[in-house]
Amino acid sequence: MKKSITKPFIGLLLILLCSCGSEPSKDPVSLYSEIDKTAAPNTLTNKEKKLGWQLLFDGTTTNGWHGYNMGKFPDCWTIEDGTLTMNTEGGAESQDIITDKVYRSYAFYAEFKLAKKANSGLIFQVAEDTLYHYPYETGPEFQIIDQEGWPDTLEVWQVSGANYAMNPPLVKPYKPVGEWNRALIVVNGNDVTFILNDSVTVRYVKNSEEWIKLRNSGKWADYPDYGKYDEGHISLQNHGSKVWFRNIKMKEL
């Protein structure tokens, strides 16, 4: 005998079908497109708020940030014209700043501008512990550098948009000194993507055979805890040169 489909079952089926279509996107390119590039810096549009973006820097205070292993905001950083940037001060300890909070799966967006011969980075999955002196000992780095003005020859994995000391960028869409660049890091489990100025520069799968080979064959062979943590802080690196950061945003996935 053919059984009839009850109304409650049909209702449940419709709910399931609708919910599948409303699942938030985790595609890096789609996430990058959610950012309104025409909006005023250090603000969130109503659309961005509805999509789950959070502002990590308001342009006027250092709320939400502190110096690595310091417990306070370091004197070697300052707020200048609505940007986070470095000044000429700083001691032997790490000069990098990190988010107060730790994150696991997310999209992290920031805009940056470099002075001549500047060098910096966006470091993530950072463990804050006195076992370490610098964030890069544990976290991967979205490389930021003035490769055109750098006085020395750079490795392919040292130019802007690279996964420092691991993956060279697939393309090189960096802007010249004095112009604003847009960077996005998407961490979705072990899948990591870098976007620079509308172009995907790096894709890798953490703990894959390729990742393990790169990690063990280069610079990080001397850093046993590099890449160890799946949850961590996000860091802006102070390499002793002038870089400006603004419009820093986060969407947890």
Secondary structure, 3 states (H helix, E strand, C coil): CCCCCCHHHHHHHHHHHHHHHCCCCCCHHHHHHCCCCCCCCCCCCHHHHHCCEEECCCCCCCCCEEECCCCCCCCCEEEECCEEEECCCCCCCCCCEEECCCECCEEEEEEEEECCCCEEEEEEEECCCCCCCCHHHCCCEEEEECCCCCCCCCCHHHCCCCECCCECCCCCCCCCCCCCEEEEEEEECCEEEEEECCEEEEEEECCCHHHHHHHHHCHHHHCCCCCCCCCEEEEECCCCCCEEEEEEEEEEC
